Every structure is written in C-alpha cells, then in structure tokens.
Amino acid sequence: MVSFVSATIYVLVHLATYYLFVHVLGKGHIKHKDNKELLEKYEPFHRVDVNNWSVIKQLPMILLFWPRMGLALINLILYPLSVYLLVIGINVNEL
C-alpha cells in the first residue's frame, strides 16, 4: 500500500510540474499559437509543435524530470569540489 501511495504522489508531483511549465508559464505559446501578427514579429520564438503537445507523448520525459534535475544539481556541486581537490598543490605560476 505504501509503494502505491508513493508512486501516486510521484506521478502527481511530476504531472503538476508539467502543468505548471506548459499551461501556466508557457501559456503564451498556447494562447497565441494562431496569431499571425505575433508570429511574424517574434518568428525566432515561434513553436511549430504546439498542436502536438500531449501528456501521453511526453510522459517518459515528465516522469523523469525531477530525478534529472537532482542529478544535474549534484553534478553542479560535485564538479567544482572535485576540481578544487585535484588542483591542490599545483603552482599556477609554473604552467
């Protein structure tokens, strides 16, 4: 029972994240997808795939979003620390 509840919470958090990024923060892409005046004015930012956005098609990416973000943060923290440890004792004036 606990694993079912955990899996449900995991999926709901990721679907809420998807909803936040696509339907709240990306509302402009969806709202103005057919506005020709804006599309001509902001052509580099025009998304041609807005009509194809689907939760089912993006489910693998949605469900792995936070684990990937966690790994990226760990990498951003550990990389500088490992570089600082590796350069201990190196005299930069002799390079």
C-alpha positions in Angstrom: 0.0 0.0 0.0 2.8 2.4 0.8 4.5 1.9 -2.6 1.3 2.6 -4.4 0.8 5.8 -2.4 4.4 6.8 -3.1 4.1 6.1 -6.8 0.9 8.1 -6.9 2.5 11.1 -5.2 5.5 10.8 -7.5 3.3 10.8 -10.6 1.1 13.6 -9.3 4.1 15.8 -8.5 5.5 15.3 -12.0 2.2 16.0 -13.7 1.8 19.2 -11.6 5.2 20.3 -12.7 4.2 19.6 -16.4 1.0 21.6 -15.9 3.0 24.5 -14.3 5.6 24.7 -17.0 3.3 24.2 -20.0 -0.1 25.6 -19.1 0.9 28.3 -16.6 4.4 29.5 -17.6 4.0 28.6 -21.3 0.5 30.0 -21.7 1.7 32.4 -24.3 2.7 29.7 -26.7 -0.7 28.0 -26.4 -2.8 31.2 -26.3 -1.1 32.9 -29.3 -0.3 29.8 -31.5 -2.5 31.1 -34.3 -1.9 34.9 -34.0 -0.2 35.7 -37.3 0.9 39.2 -36.3 2.8 37.9 -33.2 4.2 35.0 -35.1 5.7 37.3 -37.7 7.0 39.8 -35.1 8.6 37.0 -32.9 9.5 34.4 -35.5 12.6 33.0 -33.7 10.5 32.2 -30.7 7.6 30.6 -32.7 6.9 26.9 -31.7 5.5 25.0 -34.6 4.8 21.9 -32.5 2.3 23.4 -30.1 -0.6 21.5 -31.6 1.3 18.2 -31.0 1.9 18.7 -27.3 0.4 15.8 -25.4 0.8 14.4 -21.9 0.9 10.9 -23.2 3.7 11.5 -25.7 5.8 13.4 -23.1 5.1 11.0 -20.2 8.7 9.5 -20.1 10.2 13.0 -20.0 7.7 14.2 -17.5 8.2 11.3 -15.1 12.0 11.7 -15.2 12.1 15.5 -14.8 12.9 15.8 -11.1 15.4 12.9 -11.0 17.3 14.5 -13.9 17.2 17.9 -12.1 18.5 16.3 -8.9 21.4 14.6 -10.8 22.2 18.0 -12.5 22.3 19.7 -9.2 24.5 17.0 -7.7 26.8 17.3 -10.7 27.0 21.1 -10.4 28.0 20.8 -6.7 30.5 17.9 -7.0 32.3 19.0 -10.2 33.8 22.2 -8.7 34.6 20.4 -5.5 36.5 17.7 -7.3 38.4 20.2 -9.4 39.4 22.1 -6.3 40.6 18.9 -4.7 42.5 17.8 -7.9 44.4 21.1 -8.2 45.7 21.2 -4.6 49.5 21.6 -4.7 49.7 22.8 -8.3 51.7 26.0 -8.7 49.8 28.0 -11.4 52.9 30.3 -12.0 54.8 27.3 -13.4 52.2 26.3 -16.0 
